[in-house]
Amino acid sequence: MSKSEETKMEKIVSLCKRRGFIFQGSEIYGGLAGIYDYGPLGNDLRHNIKQYFWDKFVTEREDTYGMSAAILMPSRVWEASGHTELFTDPLVECKICHERVRADQPEAISDHEGKHKKEKAEWSKPTVFNLLVETKLGASENTATNVNLRGEITQGVHVNFKNILDSMHPKIPFGLVQIGKAFRNEITPRDFLFRQREFEQMELQYYIKPEEEEGRRQFEYWKNFAFEWYAGLGFKRENLRLRQHVADERAHYAKDAWDIEYKTPFAGWKEAWGIHHRGDWDLRRHKEYSGVDMSYYDEEKKERFIPWDIECSGGVDRAVLFVLLEVYTEDEIDGEKRVYLKLAPRIAPHKVAIFPLLKNKPQLVEKAREIYKMLKKEIPSATFDDNGNIGKRYRRQDEIGTITTVTIDFQTLDDNTVTLRDRDSAKQIRINIYRLTEVIDEIVHGKLFSEFPLEIK
């Protein structure tokens, strides 16, 4: 690993705070490990990733439904799903300072041992540690109900399976999709957004007939569908791969499991997304533990069965991190070093920024405001910027990934043309303001800046 790769994460963490993407949670009070807050730009980036997911997995399909389940769930749900028993990590305790770390993370152990330079650290035998976050609901200690913050969003779909059947009357195969927060009491949260205690997930649970051939066909389809979707976030193909879990690596519910992995600069190939064949594990277990029938009745074949489930699941925050690692770029323009985020247009927080060439010239500011209001109606993610000189504005917009910029100068007052600048190449063209919306829309939808003439009237 090169020195630049080793420091890339540090640079991204710094950029995220400096430019309003991501902050340490409750930082003024010392912060909480594994908890992060999203600033304005980070919130927009994360929203755009979620919207892209929703578009592809729900809006553009006829066989899926969106839903949103509650975060708090009875402990019985997690007993049924197997999480109470199996959602665990091996934990060891340092006998010097009594800090605990995961026994299966040699890097974390080595990092901790480095803190005890004068003494050789000794470790306890591994013990089992459950990752579910527990709490109580109710005013009285004696009558309070034990509940858990959900460790995954999956079970919220499965416990509503019968409700969906009774209300929406879907035909097999069909999918249920949701995006939501999950919580895990991680022993050693690390690597910025990669391993957190509070995070957000995007998931599809796709219910199919319990037939081996159908299971193989649907699993292969969704494996490829998920890969193409993830690549669409703006990744180079060589930085993504599909990897099948070996038998002893699979989760307790999985008949088959593959991961989409991203080649990180901090730890090599790491999981970005999971595709799991869950069989009938979840519905069968919830039927057993709740006593409620979770079967599906096929009207055509006059038969009843518990469907199998193909799952596509990934972390929103992990997608944000991997996108930032992928698009962070350093280059030089006119002998000056530049940092820019080469974000795919569909997920960039700002599509276009509008500048007056000089902020102390009222006529330029007034015209820039007029053009900004015009563009804002058609491009809601447009932003106005008159802070600092024009060079600093270009660098700032490049650094936050804004696709293109519009500069209003004195020539604009004469002929209604403005300068349109490309983020990646820094090339510029002259364009009539009445063509702006049309051309920016083409750029956002993938047309290369080099394909446009130098003047557009």
N, C-alpha and C positions, 0 to 999 in steps of 0.2 A: 504494500500500500504506500502510495507516494505521500510526501509531506502535505501537498495541497489537498489530497483526499482526507487526510487526518484532520485538517483544520476546517474543512468545508462545513461540518456540522456547527462548529463554533461561529463561523461567519453567518450561517443561516439563523442561528439563535439570536445573534446580535442584530441582524437585519430585521428580524421579526419584531423585536422590541422597539427598535429605532423608528420603524416605519408603520407601526400600529397594526401588525398582524396578530401576534401572540405574546401574552405576558404570563409571568409566573402568577399562579392563583394567590390572591390576597397578599401580594408581595410586601405591602407596607407593614404587615404584621409578621414578616418573616417567611411567609409562604407555606404551602403544604407540598410535600414531595408527591410527584405524579399527578398534580392538579394544575391545569392551565386555563387561562381566560383568553378569549378571542377579542381583539380590537376590531375597529371598523373594517379594515381591509381583509383581515383574516376571516372575519365573519362572512364577508361577501364571497371570498374564495371558497370557504366551506359550503356556503349556501349553493354556489354554482355547481360544485361537485355533486351535492345531494340532488339538485334539480336535474342534472344530466342523468343521474341514476334513475330518478323517478320517471323522466321522459322515456328512457329506453326499457325500463322494466315494468312500467304501468301504463303511461299515457299512450304510447304507440302500440300497445298490444290489446287484444280482445279477450285473452285468457287469464288475466291477472286482476286482482283487486287490491287497493291500498287500504291499510288500517293503521291504528295506533293504539297500543295496549298500555296499561298503567305500569308505572315503575315499581310500585309496591305490590308484592304478591305473597300469599300465605306460605309458610314454611313447607306445608304439605305439597305444594307445587314442586319444590326443589327435591323433596324426597322422591316423588314420582319420577322426576327427570333423571335422577341419579346424581345430581350435583352435591347433595348433602354428604353422600358417601364417597364420591369419586372426583369432585371438583377440588382437588388438593394439590399442594406442592410440597416437596421434601424440604425441610428447614433444619439448618444447623445454627448453633449459638456459639459465639466466640467466648471462651472461658476467661478472657482478660477483661473485656468491656461489656460482655453480655449482649452485644448487638447480634441480631439474627439476619441471616442471608439464605438464599436458596442454595440447597446442596447441589443442584444440577446446573449451577452457573459458575464454572471455574473462574471466569473473568471477574465476577463480583467478589469471590473469595480472595483472589489474588489482590484486587484493589484494596480490600479491607486489611489484608495482612501487611500491605505497604504502610498502613497507618501505625503499625506497631514495630517500629524500627529497632527499638532496644530489646524487645522481647519477642520470642517466637510464638505466634498465635497457635492456640490449641482449640479444637472444635469438638462440640458434643456430637453424639450419634444423631443421625437424621431422624426427625420426627415429622408426623403428618400435620399439615396446616391447611385448613379449609379457607378458600378465597371468598366465600360469600360474605357480604356485609349484612350484619344483623341489626335489627332495631325493634321497637315495640310501639304498638298503637293503642291508645286508650288513656284515660285520665288517672286510673288507679293502677298501682303496681300489681295488685292482686288479680285484677281482671283484664290487664293489658294483653293484647294478642301479639304473639311472636310473628314477625314478618321479616322478609328479606328485601333489600334493594336488589333488583334483578341482576344476576351475574351475566346474563345474555338476554337479548330481546326475543329469542326464538320461542320460548315457552309461552309468551303472550299471544302468539299466533295459534299455537296448538290448543291452548285452553279455550280459545274462541272458535275452534273448528266447527262445532255443532251450531253455534250462533250464526256463523256465515252460511252454513247449509240451510238453516231454517229461514233466514232472511233474504239471501241472494239467490238461492237455488242454482248454484253453479253445476256445470257438468264436468266430470273428470275427463281429461286432466285440466287442472286449474291451479293458479298460484295466488298466494297471499304475500303482500309486500309491506314492509314497514321500515321506518328509520327512527331510531330512538337511543336514549342514554342507557348505559349499563355501568355496573360498578363491580370492581374486584379489589379485595384487600391484598394487593400485590406486596410481597415482602420487600422486594428491591426494584421499585420503579426506576427506569433508566432510559437513556438515549432519547431525551426530549419527549416527543409525542409517541414514540414507538411503544413504550410500555407504561400505561397510566393506571390510575385508580378510578378515575371517572372518564368515560370516553363515549363515543357515539358509534352506532353500528348501522349498516344498510344490509337488509336481508330479503331474500325471496325463499319461501317454502312452497315447493311445487308438488302438488299431490297427484299421484298417478295410480293406475291399476297395479295390484301386487303380482306382476308377471316379470320373470327374469329378462326376457327379451325387451320388453317395454322399459324396464329399469335401465338396461344398458344403453338403449337408444336415447332416452331422455337425459341420462347422465352425460353422455357424450355431447349432446346438443348444448346443454347448459354450461358445460365446461368450456366449450369453444365460445359460446355467447359471452360468458363472463370475461374471458381473456380479451376478446375484441373490445368489450366495453372498457376494460381497464386500460388497454393500450390507447384508447381514444382520449384519455386524460392528457396525452401529450408525451408518452414515453417512447424512447427508441426501442425497437423490437429486441435488440440484443441485450437490453437491460431487464427484460422480463423473461420468465420461463415457467412452464408447467412441470410440477414434480408430484409423483404419486407417493402417498404414504406407504411405508412398509407395514406389514401386518401388526407388529408390536407397537407401532407409532400411532395407529388409528385411535380415535376416541371410542368410548364404550358403545356408542350408538351406531357407528359407521360400518356399513357393508363395503364401502369403498370411499376413498378420500384423496383429493388432489389439492395442491396449493398453487396459486399464482404467486411467484416469488419475484422480488425486486433485488437487484444487485446493489446493495448499499455501500457507501464508501467507509462506513464505520464498522461493519461486521459481516461483509460478504452477502450471500443470498439470504434474504429474510422474507417471512410470510407476509403477503399483502392481502390475500383473499383466499377463502376456502370454498371448495365445492365438495359436498358430502352427500353420500347416499345413506340416508338415515333409516331406510326401511320403514317398518311400522313401529319402531321403538317408542316414539313419543306418544302417539295416539293410543297405542296399546297400554302403555303404562298409566296414562291419565284415565283411561277407562277403568283400569284395575283399581287405582287409588281413589277416584272420585265416585265410582259406581255409576257414571253416566255413559250411555252408549255413544261411542265415537265412530261408529261405522257409517259407511256411505251406501245408499241403495241405488243400484243401477236399474233405471226404469226399463231400458231396452232389453237387457238380459235377465231381468227379474232376479237379481242376485244382490246379496249384501256382503260387504267386505270392509276391512280396515285398510285404507290406502297406504301406499308407500310415499315417502317424502324425499325429494331431491332439493338440497339446500345450496343456495349461493349466499355467501356471507363475507362481509369485509368491514373494516373499520374506517369511518370517515376521517378521523384524526390521523390515522396511519397513512391514508391516501394523501392528506394534506402534506404530511412530512415527506413522503416519497416524491410527490410532485415538486416540492421545493428543492429537494436534492437533485432531481432530474433537470430542472430548468435554470438553476443558479448558474450564471455565465459571467466570465470575466474576459474582457478584451480591451483593445485600445482604439481610440478615435482621435485622429490628428495628434498622435503622440501622448494623449492623456488616457490613463487607465479608467475603465468603466465597468460597473457591475450592472447587469440587468437580469430580470426574470423572463425567460423565454416561454411564458405561459401560453397554452393553447387558447385561442380567442374565446372558446365557449366557457372557460372557467376564469378568465382574467377578471379581477374586481372592477377595473375600469376599462371600457372599450376605447374611449377617446377623452383627451384632456384639451380644453380650450384655453389659449393664452392671449392676452394683449402683449404686444412686443415690449411696451414700456407701461408700467403701472401708474406712472405719474403724468400720463397724457390722457385727460378725460375723454377725448374723442375716441381714442383706441379702446379704452376700457368700456365705454358705452357700446361700441360696435361689437366688442368681444362678448359682452353680456347678451346682446341681442342674438348673436349667433348661438351662444350657449343655450339660451331659452328655446331657440328653434330646434336644436339637436336633441335637447333633453326630452322633448315630447316624443321623439321617435326612438331615441337611444337612452333609456332611463339610467344606464350606468355611465353616462357622460359626466365629466367633472370640470370645474373651473379652477384655474390656478394662476395667481399673479404674485406669488410669494418668491422674492429673490429675482436675480437676473435670468435672462432666457436660458443661458447655459445650465444654471443650477436647476431650473425647472425641467429641462430635458433629462438631466441625470436623475432627478428624483422620480420622474414618471417612468423612466427606464427601469429603475431599481424596484419599483412596485409592479412592473409588468404591464403597464398601460400599452395597449396595442398600437395606437397612433396618436399624434397630437396635431392640433390646428392652431397656427399662429396668425394673429390679426396684426397687420402693419399699416404703414401709411398708404401703400399701394391699394390696400383693401378699400380705403375710403374713396379711391378714384374709380376702381373697376370691379369691385365686389369679388376679387379673387383673394385667396388665402394660401398659406403654405401648409401642406399636409406632409407630415414626417413619419417615417416607418421606424418602429422601435428596434427591430433586429439589425437592419442594415444602416440606419440613420440617414437613408436617402430621402430626398424631398421632391415634391412635385407641386406645381401651381394649379389651383383648381377653383372654379367658380363656386360660390357658397351654395348655389341652388343644386349643385351636383353632390354636395358633401354627404348627405344621408345615403344616397344610392351607392357611392363609392365605399364609404365606411362599412356599409352592410355587406358589400362584396368581400371586403378584407376580413371582416369578422367570420364570414362563411368560407374562408379558405383561399381566396384569390391572392396570388403573390403580388407584392408591391412592384416588383420588377416588370409585371405584365401591363402596368399602366403607362401611358405616355407622360412625358415631363410636364405637359400642360393639358388640362381638361377644362374646356370652355362650357 
